[in-house]
């Protein structure tokens, strides 16, 4: 697969470039594995103030991002514009599965960052291929959303994480939350690293991590398990094993014995 191309249409280009200089994602851009072009719609205005907004027809609060400078900004990219995506609260909600779908594609992506009260709808109707939302809350512009999308896709590209298996072991990769992580020292305050992780037995370690992942997902993000027929069986296997942990081990994991016991009783009643 060739170099991935990302384009961002924004009136704050330094906000995008600055954020994408750091960390693993920054290294991917610096090495040339991923290419970033940032286009400022103000470059396509005709007035001395480089205005990209105006009052809405029909009245209302705020200003409207003009369609013309956005159109010219997108068209200036030529063949490398690829799929044009507008960051919008009415778009599809961004998710790990979408990030993985984009990471497997070689199509260039152009992210359009709105500002003000929104963009002229005619720009969306004529030039936007898809709208994406990063959640049900309001930001002052689309730049942070664009950064979220780029970061979550680029880090999934081959070799960016440094371990080809790493993306498949993270939270959401299997539709589960990730088991909590521990490092040195073996005891922090009165909280120990769970003994299973110190056993050196790879099969036991993997079983423990899966047990914790299933239980934590059920407790904290049950929506992720909706419709998964194997969930009850996995939980009925995992819970008795976790109930054998010490109080301190459970506390290290952020779990409570009564919480686990109640969940086990509920599942046993539903699955006699």
URLIN-V101562 format. One record per run of one state. SS is the DSSP state (helix for helix, strand for strand, loop for the rest). FROM is the first residue (numbers start at 1). LEN is the number of residues. If there is no record, write none. Layout:
ss=SS from=FROM len=LEN
ss=SS from=FROM len=LEN
This chain:
ss=loop from=1 len=3
ss=strand from=4 len=6
ss=loop from=10 len=3
ss=helix from=13 len=7
ss=loop from=20 len=3
ss=helix from=23 len=8
ss=loop from=31 len=3
ss=strand from=34 len=6
ss=loop from=40 len=1
ss=helix from=41 len=4
ss=loop from=45 len=8
ss=strand from=53 len=3
ss=loop from=56 len=7
ss=strand from=63 len=3
ss=loop from=66 len=1
ss=helix from=67 len=9
ss=loop from=76 len=2
ss=helix from=78 len=4
ss=loop from=82 len=1
ss=strand from=83 len=11
ss=loop from=94 len=2
ss=helix from=96 len=8
ss=loop from=104 len=5
ss=strand from=109 len=4
ss=loop from=113 len=6
ss=strand from=119 len=1
ss=loop from=120 len=1
ss=helix from=121 len=7
ss=loop from=128 len=2
ss=strand from=130 len=4
ss=loop from=134 len=9
ss=helix from=143 len=12
ss=loop from=155 len=11
ss=helix from=166 len=4
ss=loop from=170 len=17
ss=strand from=187 len=2
ss=loop from=189 len=2
ss=strand from=191 len=2
ss=loop from=193 len=2
ss=helix from=195 len=4
ss=loop from=199 len=3
ss=helix from=202 len=19
ss=loop from=221 len=1
ss=helix from=222 len=4
ss=loop from=226 len=5
ss=helix from=231 len=13
ss=loop from=244 len=3
ss=helix from=247 len=6
ss=loop from=253 len=4
ss=helix from=257 len=14
ss=loop from=271 len=2
